[in-house]
């Protein structure tokens, strides 16, 4: 006789380990560059992050195009080294360097053997002093960037983001974050060299170095490599983001689409605001991870979507909670209704004890996970430095997460997540969804998101 065992109960989760924030050493060089060094001896490697402020005071699509192409060609050569020479020199120390840009900063990221740090910093300095932007390399990278833009403009998720940013930011520089192909096509070496001279300078810039290194010696290495880096340009003051305007549903028509992209934006606060920890927990309870209410409702219960998600997005000029879900065309209005329902439910009824504790453990565990590698630690330190913070902020934030009460989380939800405060954007086939959406709220047609960049 075979005995079939019943399901076994899952063991309780272990308590999260205490968050131990590593101590860094810091030095501000004479040229204005701040160097932060954090010793992490888990593996004989090193991570570097150079964060250069790259914001813009005005909405300027051509600037977006120039920064995007500059980030792709920064390491394409100097007076003494070709792009191949740079790559080969970095490979001798198991290293790599690359650049990326967003509306707030240009970020140079790199890694390699800890013993090769001096070489990595020397190559970085050579590029910062004298990137040449050779026309041949610029031509190649320009074509690649245009191809990527054209591919992005065929993706619903990208087009929905375009429409949402326009709705959120209006004429603010954040409203356009992807360049237009025509603006990129007009660029060459002179424009990139001019932008480099204007904006790549050490004032306000932060270098973070994390790894199997001696902190004091690393500060000296960084100063030797980058202490003479200078630039005549100056940064630009980024205006605060405009207040979010709820208004009607903004409908971006995409004829023939077989699904709709639902996007909502809600007000949020920055990392240092007293409500930040409670808002983070409220967002998690609502839709910030897989065990959230929104996921349970429109994915698990109703099958409207595969992966709805909400996140608190932080930028230098302001913060917002952004919701995203892709749903079948015929359930666009029902999915939006359920989204508003879950926002309203959380804004009016405080979360249960078990919901809050699960979200709390997820948030605290995510902090630990983010600091568990050299790369994660370097990324966090660089990000926080851009806001004038250091890693000890994480210890304070963890403490606030640990003690936030149900009433505080409920109050944050009522203040920031109430559905009446949401700016709602839908990308889909308007001929099939507009009538149903109009039963929920007034609807306004959006300019085509398939036009110039986001």
Secondary structure as GFF3:
##gff-version 3
##sequence-region A 1 454
A	DSSP	beta_strand	24	28	.	.	.	ID=ss1
A	DSSP	beta_strand	34	39	.	.	.	ID=ss2
A	DSSP	beta_strand	45	53	.	.	.	ID=ss3
A	DSSP	alpha_helix	61	73	.	.	.	ID=ss4
A	DSSP	alpha_helix	83	91	.	.	.	ID=ss5
A	DSSP	beta_strand	96	101	.	.	.	ID=ss6
A	DSSP	beta_strand	105	113	.	.	.	ID=ss7
A	DSSP	three_ten_helix	114	116	.	.	.	ID=ss8
A	DSSP	alpha_helix	117	130	.	.	.	ID=ss9
A	DSSP	alpha_helix	135	152	.	.	.	ID=ss10
A	DSSP	alpha_helix	156	169	.	.	.	ID=ss11
A	DSSP	three_ten_helix	173	175	.	.	.	ID=ss12
A	DSSP	alpha_helix	181	185	.	.	.	ID=ss13
A	DSSP	alpha_helix	189	199	.	.	.	ID=ss14
A	DSSP	beta_strand	206	211	.	.	.	ID=ss15
A	DSSP	alpha_helix	215	226	.	.	.	ID=ss16
A	DSSP	beta_strand	249	253	.	.	.	ID=ss17
A	DSSP	beta_strand	259	267	.	.	.	ID=ss18
A	DSSP	alpha_helix	276	283	.	.	.	ID=ss19
A	DSSP	pi_helix	284	288	.	.	.	ID=ss20
A	DSSP	alpha_helix	293	295	.	.	.	ID=ss21
A	DSSP	pi_helix	296	301	.	.	.	ID=ss22
A	DSSP	beta_strand	309	315	.	.	.	ID=ss23
A	DSSP	beta_strand	318	328	.	.	.	ID=ss24
A	DSSP	three_ten_helix	329	331	.	.	.	ID=ss25
A	DSSP	alpha_helix	332	348	.	.	.	ID=ss26
A	DSSP	alpha_helix	353	370	.	.	.	ID=ss27
A	DSSP	alpha_helix	374	385	.	.	.	ID=ss28
A	DSSP	alpha_helix	392	403	.	.	.	ID=ss29
A	DSSP	alpha_helix	406	416	.	.	.	ID=ss30
A	DSSP	three_ten_helix	419	421	.	.	.	ID=ss31
A	DSSP	beta_strand	423	428	.	.	.	ID=ss32
A	DSSP	alpha_helix	430	438	.	.	.	ID=ss33
A	DSSP	beta_strand	443	445	.	.	.	ID=ss34
###
